[in-house]
Amino acid sequence: MPLMGSLYIGASGLQTSQNALNTTAHNLSNIETEGYTRQQTLLEDRFYNTIGNAAISAKQSGLGVEYADVRQVRDFFLDLSYREETGRKEFYEIAYETSTEIETLLGEMEGASFHDALGDYWTSIQELQKDPTSAVVQGQFVATALQFLERAQAVYDGLSNYQDNLNARVVDQVNLINEYGHKIKQLNDAIKATEIGQEEANDMRDARNLLIDKLSEMCNISYSETIDNVVEISVEGTPFVCRDRVFEMDTKMDDSTGFYTPIWPWNDDAEVFDLDKEILSADDTDIGKLKSILLMRGDRRANYTNLMTDREVGGVTYDVYNQGYKDASGMERVATRKSVVLTMQAELDNLVHALTTSVNDILCNEQGKEAPERYYATQEELPIELFERLGESSRYEEYTGPVDADHPYGAGWYYIKEDITNAPVDVSSMYTLSNLKINPDLLKQPTLLSFVTVDKQADQVKADRLAQAFQDPFGTLNPDSNKEYNFTDYYDNMVVQIGNTGFIYKTIADSQGGTVVSLENARQSVMGVSSNEELSNMIKFQNAYNAASRYINAIDAMLDHLINRLT
């Protein structure tokens, strides 16, 4: 090859070594950049000139080296596993966070625990049993009842407020998912436009991969890259980011609850998540922060009816059971088990409902009587209850018609039965936390409780019944449990249950966290920047640059000798 042509060979060495050094410097400068993928320089020979043929091969002269490609070093399967396990970790972390919040609400409320209020009420009943006619003791009994009810309502309100907090997070998460979708779409367009030519859009690919990582935390995604470098993404099996558009997610509010549900507005408002599916890792139904928030929040404000079976309400399946499921015995039950918030609301309300109705029945001498038997001929005979319903001005209503099935004694005053057919929309007749107050007449004059018999003796029987009701088992913790508890043990087991649930969620979340860390370490071993490796590359490419410089100097000296000394 002529000497002048040899200069181009040296120049190619200088150029490619310089470009390789620039890539190495770029790697080192981004060693702490989140989501950055190590870039690897690929060099290759330029074409060869054939100058003749030998017996065994062609005689060729090389034309130097060229900068063939700068590629990102990633592992598709590690990325896939990392994103799936990250979504699963976020799912259980939200569940654990919710359990911890509920434990806080149950354990302490405004400086005093609900357990203390329940204990104080039990103490006042014991004192009442000792001296039923004492005005002081009766006053304490009413005062501790008020404290108990206020604490119970405070805990329930705290649970409801936390539901509202989770509800607001649903909207935030949906907006963030849409934002990520549009950013990925913009990067798709930019990458496609850039890589039409010879240039590689590696930094934009890093930004896109980081967004996909973040999106995988919030929902279960699947994705693929097309031949023209566009990443298409589906959320819960539904197209989300496509080649030419983003199919945005939206939220629909339930007018009765104010709760938001993520939907696909372009697909007849189809819900994004099928929350009726069983939560199983094998089916990948436990992936994503947004789904966990929805499950923990629930779809309503729960009350004691959510723990009832159809047998307990006369074999009738009311509208309240629309979200129910059938257990092994075939009884219809409302599914509160997936939501720890709904579970605690329902169990707390169940405790309060049982306690208030038991106390009222005993105070009104109606313990064990069915509703039609709770009858009085005149208004003057009506007993007084301690816990009143906000939606009903009295425990009884006057009936002036003839005898019928609901009024077997004809005209008179009948107990207003609890009607759960329209719960939770209409709770006006129910002894539920959102519809309870202490009888204002008793707050003013506790002695109206009348612990005195017709013969002017202390009504010890009534006081003993109150104490016995507090000690006797009244029901199971939930429909899936067989053991019955008294009021104090019931609450204690509620606390134990949420503690156990939180421990389970924490154990799974910690395990998932370890899996995610292991996968991230494996990813970083492939895509992460090693300062030692990059410094070695820098030395290698620097030496190559120096060698190309010496080669050019040698050619320059030869040309100088030919031109200036031999002519």
Backbone hydrogen bonds, N-H to C=O, Kabsch-Sander energy under -0.5 kcal/mol:
donor,donor_aa,acceptor,acceptor_aa,energy
6,S,2,P,-1.3
7,L,3,L,-0.9
7,L,4,M,-0.8
8,Y,4,M,-0.6
8,Y,5,G,-0.9
9,I,5,G,-0.9
10,G,6,S,-1.8
11,A,7,L,-2.4
12,S,8,Y,-2.2
13,G,9,I,-1.6
14,L,10,G,-2.2
15,Q,11,A,-2.7
16,T,12,S,-2.7
17,S,13,G,-2.0
18,Q,14,L,-2.2
19,N,15,Q,-2.5
20,A,16,T,-2.4
21,L,17,S,-2.3
22,N,18,Q,-2.2
23,T,19,N,-2.1
24,T,20,A,-2.2
25,A,21,L,-2.7
26,H,22,N,-2.2
27,N,23,T,-2.2
28,L,24,T,-2.3
29,S,25,A,-2.3
30,N,26,H,-1.0
30,N,27,N,-0.6
31,I,28,L,-1.2
33,T,30,N,-1.3
36,Y,33,T,-1.7
38,R,527,M,-3.4
40,Q,71,R,-2.9
42,L,69,D,-2.9
43,L,41,T,-0.5
44,E,66,E,-2.1
46,R,64,G,-2.6
49,N,61,S,-3.0
50,T,48,Y,-0.5
51,I,49,N,-0.6
51,I,59,K,-3.1
52,G,59,K,-1.1
54,A,57,S,-3.1
59,K,52,G,-3.3
60,Q,58,A,-0.7
61,S,49,N,-3.0
63,L,47,F,-0.8
66,E,44,E,-2.7
68,A,42,L,-1.4
68,A,66,E,-1.1
69,D,42,L,-1.6
71,R,40,Q,-2.2
73,V,38,R,-1.7
74,R,72,Q,-0.8
76,F,74,R,-0.5
79,D,75,D,-2.3
80,L,76,F,-2.3
81,S,77,F,-2.4
82,Y,78,L,-2.7
83,R,79,D,-2.4
84,E,80,L,-1.8
85,E,81,S,-2.6
86,T,82,Y,-2.3
87,G,83,R,-1.8
88,R,84,E,-1.8
89,K,85,E,-2.4
90,E,86,T,-2.3
91,F,87,G,-1.7
92,Y,88,R,-1.9
93,E,89,K,-2.0
94,I,90,E,-2.0
95,A,91,F,-1.5
96,Y,92,Y,-2.4
97,E,93,E,-2.6
98,T,94,I,-2.4
99,S,95,A,-2.1
100,T,96,Y,-2.4
101,E,97,E,-2.1
102,I,98,T,-2.1
103,E,99,S,-2.2
104,T,100,T,-1.9
105,L,101,E,-2.1
106,L,102,I,-2.6
107,G,103,E,-2.4
108,E,104,T,-2.3
109,M,112,A,-1.2
112,A,109,M,-1.5
114,F,106,L,-0.8
117,A,113,S,-1.3
118,L,114,F,-2.4
119,G,115,H,-2.4
120,D,116,D,-2.8
121,Y,117,A,-1.8
122,W,118,L,-1.9
123,T,119,G,-2.2
124,S,120,D,-2.2
125,I,121,Y,-1.7
126,Q,122,W,-1.9
127,E,123,T,-2.2
128,L,124,S,-2.1
129,Q,125,I,-2.0
130,K,126,Q,-1.1
131,D,127,E,-1.8
134,S,131,D,-1.3
138,Q,134,S,-2.3
139,G,135,A,-2.2
140,Q,136,V,-2.3
141,F,137,V,-2.2
142,V,138,Q,-2.1
143,A,139,G,-2.5
144,T,140,Q,-2.7
145,A,141,F,-1.4
146,L,142,V,-2.1
147,Q,143,A,-2.3
148,F,144,T,-2.7
149,L,145,A,-2.5
150,E,146,L,-2.6
151,R,147,Q,-2.5
152,A,148,F,-2.4
153,Q,149,L,-2.6
154,A,150,E,-2.2
155,V,151,R,-2.4
156,Y,152,A,-2.5
157,D,153,Q,-2.9
158,G,154,A,-2.2
159,L,155,V,-2.3
160,S,156,Y,-2.4
161,N,157,D,-2.9
162,Y,158,G,-2.1
163,Q,159,L,-2.0
164,D,160,S,-2.1
165,N,161,N,-2.1
166,L,162,Y,-2.6
167,N,163,Q,-2.5
168,A,164,D,-2.2
169,R,165,N,-1.7
170,V,166,L,-1.3
171,V,167,N,-1.1
172,D,168,A,-1.9
173,Q,169,R,-2.7
174,V,170,V,-2.3
175,N,171,V,-2.5
176,L,172,D,-2.2
177,I,173,Q,-2.6
178,N,174,V,-2.3
179,E,175,N,-2.2
180,Y,176,L,-2.7
181,G,177,I,-2.3
182,H,178,N,-2.3
183,K,179,E,-2.1
184,I,180,Y,-2.6
185,K,181,G,-2.2
186,Q,182,H,-2.4
187,L,183,K,-2.3
188,N,184,I,-2.6
189,D,185,K,-2.1
190,A,186,Q,-2.3
191,I,187,L,-3.0
192,K,188,N,-2.5
193,A,189,D,-2.2
194,T,190,A,-2.2
195,E,191,I,-2.7
196,I,193,A,-0.5
197,G,194,T,-0.9
202,N,200,E,-0.8
205,R,201,A,-1.9
206,D,202,N,-2.1
207,A,203,D,-1.9
208,R,204,M,-2.1
209,N,205,R,-2.8
210,L,206,D,-2.3
211,L,207,A,-1.8
212,I,208,R,-2.1
213,D,209,N,-2.3
214,K,210,L,-2.1
215,L,211,L,-2.6
216,S,212,I,-2.1
217,E,213,D,-0.7
217,E,214,K,-0.8
218,M,214,K,-0.6
218,M,215,L,-1.0
219,C,215,L,-1.3
221,I,219,C,-0.7
222,S,234,S,-2.0
224,S,232,E,-1.8
226,T,230,V,-3.1
229,N,226,T,-1.7
232,E,224,S,-2.9
232,E,230,V,-0.6
233,I,241,V,-2.2
234,S,222,S,-3.0
235,V,238,T,-2.9
236,E,220,N,-3.1
238,T,235,V,-1.9
240,F,233,I,-2.7
241,V,233,I,-1.7
242,C,240,F,-0.6
242,C,245,R,-2.9
247,F,240,F,-3.1
248,E,246,V,-1.3
250,D,263,I,-2.6
252,K,261,T,-2.3
254,D,259,F,-2.6
255,D,253,M,-0.6
258,G,254,D,-3.5
261,T,252,K,-2.1
263,I,250,D,-3.3
264,W,270,A,-2.5
267,N,264,W,-1.9
268,D,265,P,-0.5
269,D,264,W,-1.0
270,A,264,W,-0.9
270,A,267,N,-1.1
272,V,262,P,-2.1
275,L,273,F,-1.0
277,K,274,D,-1.1
280,L,278,E,-0.9
284,D,281,S,-1.2
285,T,280,L,-2.2
288,G,87,G,-2.3
289,K,217,E,-1.9
290,L,218,M,-1.8
291,K,218,M,-0.6
292,S,288,G,-1.5
293,I,289,K,-2.3
294,L,290,L,-2.1
295,L,291,K,-2.4
296,M,292,S,-2.8
297,R,293,I,-2.3
298,G,294,L,-2.1
302,A,300,R,-0.7
306,N,303,N,-2.0
307,L,304,Y,-1.7
308,M,305,T,-1.3
310,D,332,E,-0.6
312,E,309,T,-0.8
313,V,309,T,-0.6
313,V,310,D,-0.7
314,G,311,R,-1.1
315,G,310,D,-2.2
316,V,310,D,-0.6
316,V,313,V,-0.9
318,Y,316,V,-0.9
319,D,421,T,-0.6
321,Y,318,Y,-2.0
322,N,319,D,-2.0
324,G,321,Y,-2.3
325,Y,333,R,-2.9
327,D,331,M,-1.6
330,G,327,D,-1.7
333,R,325,Y,-2.3
335,A,323,Q,-1.1
336,T,334,V,-1.4
339,S,336,T,-0.8
340,V,338,K,-0.6
341,V,296,M,-0.8
343,T,336,T,-0.5
343,T,339,S,-2.2
344,M,340,V,-2.2
345,Q,341,V,-2.4
346,A,342,L,-2.8
347,E,343,T,-2.6
348,L,344,M,-2.5
349,D,345,Q,-2.4
350,N,346,A,-2.2
351,L,347,E,-2.1
352,V,348,L,-2.3
353,H,349,D,-3.0
354,A,350,N,-2.3
355,L,351,L,-2.4
356,T,352,V,-2.9
357,T,353,H,-2.3
358,S,354,A,-1.9
359,V,355,L,-2.5
360,N,356,T,-2.6
361,D,357,T,-2.5
362,I,358,S,-2.1
363,L,359,V,-2.7
364,C,360,N,-2.2
365,N,362,I,-1.5
366,E,361,D,-4.2
367,Q,361,D,-0.7
369,K,366,E,-2.2
373,E,370,E,-1.1
374,R,370,E,-0.6
374,R,371,A,-1.6
375,Y,373,E,-2.1
376,Y,413,W,-2.3
381,E,378,T,-0.9
382,L,379,Q,-1.3
388,E,386,L,-0.6
388,E,437,K,-2.9
390,L,435,N,-1.8
392,E,389,R,-1.1
397,E,414,Y,-2.6
399,Y,412,G,-3.4
404,D,407,H,-1.2
410,G,407,H,-1.7
412,G,399,Y,-2.6
413,W,376,Y,-3.5
414,Y,397,E,-2.7
414,Y,412,G,-0.5
415,Y,371,A,-0.6
415,Y,374,R,-1.6
416,I,395,R,-2.5
417,K,415,Y,-0.9
420,I,418,E,-0.6
423,A,420,I,-1.4
425,V,422,N,-1.2
426,D,422,N,-2.0
427,V,425,V,-0.6
430,M,427,V,-1.8
432,T,430,M,-1.6
435,N,432,T,-2.9
436,L,433,L,-0.9
437,K,388,E,-1.9
439,N,386,L,-2.9
442,L,439,N,-0.7
443,L,439,N,-1.6
444,K,440,P,-1.5
445,Q,441,D,-2.5
448,L,445,Q,-2.0
449,L,446,P,-1.9
450,S,447,T,-1.6
452,V,450,S,-0.6
453,T,457,Q,-3.3
456,K,453,T,-1.9
459,D,451,F,-2.5
460,Q,458,A,-2.2
463,A,459,D,-1.5
464,D,460,Q,-2.9
465,R,461,V,-2.3
466,L,462,K,-1.9
467,A,463,A,-2.0
468,Q,464,D,-2.7
469,A,465,R,-2.8
470,F,466,L,-1.4
471,Q,467,A,-0.9
471,Q,468,Q,-0.6
472,D,468,Q,-2.4
474,F,485,Y,-2.8
475,G,485,Y,-1.0
477,L,483,K,-0.6
481,S,478,N,-2.2
485,Y,475,G,-2.5
487,F,470,F,-0.6
490,Y,486,N,-2.6
491,Y,487,F,-1.9
492,D,488,T,-2.4
493,N,489,D,-2.5
494,M,490,Y,-1.7
495,V,491,Y,-2.1
496,V,492,D,-2.2
497,Q,493,N,-2.7
498,I,494,M,-2.3
499,G,495,V,-2.1
500,N,496,V,-2.8
501,T,497,Q,-2.6
502,G,498,I,-2.6
503,F,499,G,-2.2
504,I,500,N,-2.4
505,Y,501,T,-2.5
506,K,502,G,-2.7
507,T,503,F,-2.6
508,I,504,I,-2.4
509,A,505,Y,-2.9
510,D,506,K,-3.1
511,S,507,T,-2.2
512,Q,508,I,-2.9
513,G,509,A,-2.4
514,G,510,D,-2.2
515,T,511,S,-2.1
516,V,512,Q,-2.8
517,V,513,G,-2.4
518,S,514,G,-2.3
519,L,515,T,-2.5
520,E,516,V,-2.8
521,N,517,V,-2.5
522,A,518,S,-2.2
523,R,519,L,-2.7
524,Q,520,E,-2.9
525,S,521,N,-1.9
526,V,522,A,-0.8
526,V,523,R,-0.9
527,M,523,R,-3.6
528,G,524,Q,-1.7
530,S,528,G,-0.5
531,S,529,V,-0.6
534,E,530,S,-2.5
535,L,531,S,-2.3
536,S,532,N,-1.9
537,N,533,E,-2.2
538,M,534,E,-2.3
539,I,535,L,-2.1
540,K,536,S,-2.3
541,F,537,N,-3.0
542,Q,538,M,-2.4
543,N,539,I,-2.4
544,A,540,K,-2.1
545,Y,541,F,-2.4
546,N,542,Q,-2.5
547,A,543,N,-2.7
548,A,544,A,-2.4
549,S,545,Y,-2.1
550,R,546,N,-2.5
551,Y,547,A,-2.3
552,I,548,A,-2.2
553,N,549,S,-2.3
554,A,550,R,-2.4
555,I,551,Y,-2.3
556,D,552,I,-2.7
557,A,553,N,-2.4
558,M,554,A,-2.2
559,L,555,I,-2.6
560,D,556,D,-2.4
561,H,557,A,-2.2
562,L,558,M,-2.5
563,I,559,L,-2.7
564,N,560,D,-2.7
565,R,561,H,-1.6
566,L,561,H,-1.2
